[in-house]
Amino acid sequence: MGGEAVRNMLREDGSGVVLSAFAYYPRLQVLHILPDRVQLVSLDFPPDGPSTGSRFWDELRFFDGRIAEDGTITGEWLCAPLDTEQGGIVDDTVFADGTWETAQIPEARN
């Protein structure tokens, strides 16, 4: 499993930095809690384990969501700071509520 997370660090005038993080999970545990709840738990991401120095990456270790009728899974996510500085913008205090979703898997054609 893999995906993309985006974090905007903008000044009041709209200038700033937009970071797009791509994550790949080589081993993922999927828990289906009936009837429609799903938990996705990374078993080895980030590679160094929790508390790699970035609360942003730590938040990407666990997702809780619900299965929709079309087979997609959606949920809420807390976007934590990257605990970094880019171009004079320090990202170490703001948490933002967000959402996540899986892509719909197309039906197989015969």
N, C-alpha and C positions, 0 to 999 in steps of 0.2 A: 504494500500500500504506500502511496505517496501523495503529496499534494503541495499546495502553495498557501502561504499566509502572508498578508500584506499589512505593514504598519506605516502610517503617515506621521511624520514629525514636522508639523508646519507652524510657522510663526503667524502672528495675527494678520500680517499683510499677505499671507498665502504662500510665501516662499518657504523653502525647507527641503526636507529629504523624505523620499518615499522608499522604503525598503521592502523588497519582495523576497521572502524566504521559501526555498524549496526543500521539502523534507521527504526522506525515503525511509520506510520502516521495514527492515529485512525480516523481522519476526514480530507478528502482531497477534494478540489474543483477542478473539471476538466472543463476547458473552451475550447470548440472546436470553433476555428475561421476559418470559411470556406475559402478556400477549404481544407487545410491540416495542419493548425497550431493548436497546443495544448499548453495550459498553465496548469501546475499542481501547485496548491497553497495549502500549509499546513495551516489548520485553527487552529491547536493547538500544533505544534511541532516547536522547543522544548517546553516542557510543560510550562516553565517559560516565554515564548514569546521571542521577539527579544532582542538582546544584552544580552545574558546570560553570557557574558564574553568570548565568543569564536566566532570569525568571521567565523570560519569553519562551526559551526552549524547554524549560521545565514544564510549562503549561501544555506543551505539545505531546506530552506523554500519555494523556488520558482524555478520552472524549465520551460523553454520555449523550445518547440521543434516542429518537423514536423512528420506527420504520413506517413509511407512508404506503398508501395503497399501490403506488407505482414502483415500489421497491427501493426507492431512495431512502437514505437515513439522514436526518437533520437534528441539530441540537444547538445549544448555546455554548459559548466559549469565552473565557476571560483572556483578553490579549494583554499580557503583562509587559512591562518595559523590557527593552533589550539590554539595559544596563551598559550602555555604550555612549560614545560621543561621536557625532559625524558632522563635520563642517561647522563646528561651533555650537551645534545643537546637542544638548545633553538629554538622553532618554533614560531616566532612572526613577521617575515618580508616578507617571500617569498610567493607570489601568483603564482599559476600555472593554465594555461588553460587546460581544460579537456573536455571529452565528457561523455554523459550518454545515456542509452538506456533502454527501457522496454523489458521484455521477450515476445517472441511471444506466444500467447495463442493458445494451440492446439485445433483443431476442434473437436467438440463433435462427438462421435461415437454412432450410434444406434444399 
